Structures are given as C-alpha cells and as structure tokens.
Amino acid sequence: MPQQPTWVPILKKVTAGVIVLVMVYGLYSIIRPASRQDLPQGVPVPRKAAAKTAALPEKNIAPPLQPGQTRPGTRPGTLIVQPFQPGPPKEISSKYRVPSHRDDARITRTDDGRLIFEQSINLARQLHDKDIPAEEDIQILDAILGYYRMMNKSNPVAGENFEVINSLMGKNKQSIVVFPTNHPDLDENGNLLDRWGTPYFFHALSATLLDIQSAGPDRQRGSADDLKLGYELPEPD
C-alpha cells in the first residue's frame, strides 16, 4: 500500500478547524444581541433603564434655623421662626412687622415734645381683640417694642411690668410714645394685663432681646397653656 503524503493529515486538521470556526460563528450570529445595523429602519434600539445608573436627585432639605432666624412659612402671610428659647420652630403671622427706619414710621410731635408713633399706637389698640388669636397678643407687644428699639437701639431699661410700660408710654430719654396711656388693660398700678387679667411677664435676654410671657387662661405661670414669645419678629427686607 502506497504511503500517504504527509500533508494530507495536516489538510484534514485545517479543514476540521475551519468547520468548527464556521459553526461557532453561525451559533454566535443566532444568539448575539441585535445591533443598530441589524435592525430595520424605524425600529428603536432598546436601552437600559436609566434608573439603574442615574443617581436619584437629592431633596432640598432646608438647614436648621438658628435662634432668631426665619424663613417663609407654609401659608401666605406667615413666617417660620426659631425661638430663642429651646423648642421647635414656630409658624407666626408676618403682619406685625416694624419699619426698619424712622422715615417709614408715622410720627406725631406733641406740644410738650413727645414723639407719638401712630402705627404702634394702632397696634396697641388691637391688643386682646376678640377677633385676634391670643397667640398673636405676644407678637403685637413685641412689634410695639420694635418701634421703641428702632429709636433707642435697645429695650427699655426696666424689669417690672409697670416700668416697661411706663417707658413705652413716654418716660424715656427721647420722649418716644409707642403705647397709649389710656389702654383699657392697664391696672391701677400701671401694669399691662393679658386678656385673662394677669400681668404680662417681661424677661430681658440682652439689651435688644426681650422675652414676653402670658400666664394663659389658667392664670398660672409655668403651666402648659402659657404664651411665650421666645423670639424677635424679623426686620423687613
């Protein structure tokens, strides 16, 4: 039997390898993902869900307020205020704002040299009005004190209720009057009473910060129904 040429086995191996490559390529063509070139015109290419790779947007979380700071309230005409006293922020009425400059205030000068702030006097006449929430009484008083601070750059130098009220009624160096002398809720000693008949408590925190407290409906200071200021109303922008 004649000897087989040496190149024949090599040719067989090469042929078998080519066949295997063709089969692998054909199988890959069947199972591989469709590319844009393989799709007919107008067929959209599927995309991976963007939510898997895109970062979720961060919520706008307002930084915590510092004592005395404010930001707009959740309702029209309100402000959220962080009290000077410990506790959560409070949402208050913004209608008791004080002018930032004397030129914006309505002032009447009397013959004896007193300066009467008409806006503050009008605020005082709203104090304890039955149509105004009791919580706003404290805000009205702080606004009245704001007129005094606007001119004197500090609160009245006084500790007792009647001393504070006397300063607001004109017994001060500049003869500034921001509270009426004939207010119906002044007692015989000159103390200003809250709407339940108890004298207000004024507590100086500094030369410009003055807390105001009412004993509330039960007329007992230190109970749960007390009304406390704990903050200054902000100056207008």
C-alpha positions in Angstrom: 0.0 0.0 0.0 1.5 3.3 -1.1 2.4 5.7 1.8 0.0 8.7 2.4 1.6 12.1 1.7 2.5 14.0 5.0 0.4 17.0 4.0 -2.9 15.0 3.9 -3.3 14.8 7.8 -2.4 18.5 8.1 -5.1 19.3 5.5 -7.7 17.3 7.4 -6.9 19.1 10.6 -7.1 22.5 9.0 -10.4 21.6 7.3 -11.9 20.4 10.6 -10.7 23.6 12.3 -12.4 25.8 9.6 -15.6 23.8 10.0 -15.6 24.3 13.8 -15.0 28.1 13.4 -17.9 28.3 10.9 -20.2 26.5 13.3 -19.2 28.7 16.2 -19.7 31.9 14.2 -23.1 30.7 13.0 -24.2 30.0 16.6 -23.0 33.4 17.8 -24.9 35.1 14.9 -28.1 33.5 16.2 -27.8 34.3 19.9 -25.9 37.7 19.9 -27.8 40.9 20.8 -29.2 42.8 17.8 -27.2 45.9 16.8 -28.4 49.1 15.3 -27.1 48.0 11.9 -29.1 44.7 12.0 -32.5 46.4 12.7 -34.8 47.7 10.0 -35.1 51.4 9.7 -37.5 52.9 12.2 -37.1 50.2 14.8 -35.9 51.7 18.1 -32.9 50.2 19.9 -33.8 49.1 23.4 -31.9 51.0 26.1 -31.0 50.0 29.7 -33.1 51.6 32.3 -31.7 54.9 33.3 -32.8 54.5 36.9 -30.1 51.8 37.4 -27.2 54.2 36.6 -28.6 57.7 37.2 -28.3 58.9 40.8 -31.6 59.8 42.5 -32.0 63.6 42.8 -31.4 64.9 46.4 -34.3 66.5 48.1 -33.9 70.2 49.0 -33.6 70.0 52.8 -33.5 73.4 54.5 -30.8 73.8 57.0 -31.9 74.1 60.6 -32.7 77.6 61.8 -30.6 79.3 64.4 -32.3 81.2 67.2 -34.0 84.3 65.9 -33.7 83.3 62.2 -36.7 83.0 59.9 -37.8 81.6 56.6 -41.1 81.8 54.6 -44.0 79.9 56.2 -46.1 77.2 54.7 -49.1 79.5 54.4 -49.4 83.0 52.9 -48.7 85.8 55.4 -46.7 83.6 57.8 -43.0 83.1 58.8 -41.3 80.2 60.4 -39.2 81.4 63.3 -36.8 79.6 65.6 -37.4 80.8 69.1 -34.6 81.9 71.4 -36.0 79.5 74.0 -35.4 75.8 73.4 -38.1 74.2 71.3 -39.1 73.6 67.7 -39.6 76.4 65.1 -42.9 78.3 65.2 -45.1 79.5 62.3 -46.3 83.0 63.1 -48.1 85.9 61.4 -45.9 88.3 59.5 -48.3 91.2 59.6 -46.7 92.8 62.7 -43.5 93.9 61.1 -41.8 97.0 62.2 -40.4 99.7 59.8 -36.6 99.4 59.6 -36.1 103.2 59.6 -37.8 106.1 61.3 -38.6 107.7 57.9 -41.1 104.8 57.3 -42.9 105.4 60.5 -45.8 107.8 61.0 -44.8 110.2 63.9 -46.8 113.0 65.5 -44.9 115.5 67.6 -46.9 117.0 70.5 -46.5 120.5 72.0 -44.7 119.1 75.0 -42.1 117.4 72.8 -43.3 113.9 72.8 -42.9 111.7 69.6 -46.0 109.5 69.2 -45.7 106.6 66.8 -49.1 106.3 65.3 -48.6 102.8 63.8 -47.5 101.4 67.2 -50.5 103.1 69.0 -52.8 101.4 66.5 -51.2 98.1 67.1 -51.8 98.6 70.9 -55.5 99.2 70.3 -55.7 95.7 68.6 -54.2 94.1 71.6 -56.6 91.5 73.2 -59.2 92.0 70.4 -61.6 89.1 70.5 -61.2 88.6 66.7 -57.4 88.1 67.0 -56.0 84.8 68.3 -54.5 85.0 71.8 -51.2 83.8 70.4 -50.8 87.0 68.5 -51.0 89.2 71.6 -47.4 88.4 72.3 -46.4 89.2 68.7 -48.2 92.6 68.9 -46.4 93.5 72.1 -43.0 92.6 70.5 -43.9 94.7 67.5 -44.7 97.7 69.8 -41.3 97.1 71.5 -39.8 97.0 68.0 -40.8 100.7 67.5 -39.1 101.6 70.7 -36.0 99.7 69.7 -35.9 101.4 66.4 -35.3 104.7 68.1 -33.5 103.7 71.2 -31.4 100.8 69.8 -32.3 98.8 72.9 -35.2 97.6 75.0 -36.5 99.7 78.0 -34.1 99.6 80.9 -36.6 98.1 83.3 -37.5 94.9 85.0 -41.1 95.1 86.3 -44.1 95.2 84.1 -45.2 98.7 85.0 -41.6 100.0 84.4 -41.5 98.6 80.9 -45.0 100.0 80.1 -44.1 103.5 81.6 -41.1 103.5 79.2 -43.3 102.7 76.3 -45.7 105.5 77.2 -43.1 108.2 77.0 -41.0 108.0 80.2 -37.7 107.6 78.3 -34.8 109.9 77.3 -36.3 110.7 73.8 -39.9 111.0 75.0 -41.0 108.3 72.5 -44.6 107.1 72.9 -45.4 103.7 71.4 -48.2 102.7 73.8 -51.3 104.6 74.7 -51.6 105.9 78.3 -55.4 105.1 78.4 -55.2 101.5 77.3 -58.2 99.6 78.9 -56.0 96.7 80.1 -53.7 98.8 82.4 -54.4 98.1 86.1 -54.3 100.7 88.9 -50.5 100.2 89.3 -49.7 100.7 85.7 -49.2 97.0 84.9 -50.4 95.7 81.5 -52.7 92.8 82.0 -53.2 89.9 79.4 -56.7 89.1 78.1 -57.3 86.9 81.2 -56.4 89.6 83.7 -52.9 88.6 84.7 -49.9 90.9 84.3 -47.5 90.1 81.5 -44.0 89.0 82.4 -41.1 90.7 80.7 -37.7 89.0 80.8 -34.6 90.7 79.3 -32.3 88.3 77.4 -30.0 91.1 76.4 -30.1 94.9 75.6 -32.0 94.1 72.4 -33.8 90.8 73.2 -36.8 90.8 75.4 -39.0 87.8 76.0 -42.7 88.3 76.8 -44.9 85.8 78.6 -48.5 85.4 79.5 -49.8 83.0 82.1 -52.6 82.0 79.8 -56.2 81.0 80.5 -55.4 79.3 83.8 -53.6 82.4 85.1 -50.7 80.3 86.5 -47.2 80.9 85.1 -45.3 77.8 84.3 -48.2 75.7 83.2 -48.8 74.2 79.7 -51.1 77.0 78.5 -48.6 79.8 79.0 -47.9 82.0 75.9 -44.3 82.8 75.4 -42.5 84.9 72.7 -39.1 83.4 72.7 -38.0 85.3 69.5 -37.9 88.7 67.9 -40.0 89.4 64.8 -37.7 90.0 61.9 -37.0 93.4 60.4 -38.4 93.8 56.8 -36.0 93.4 53.9 
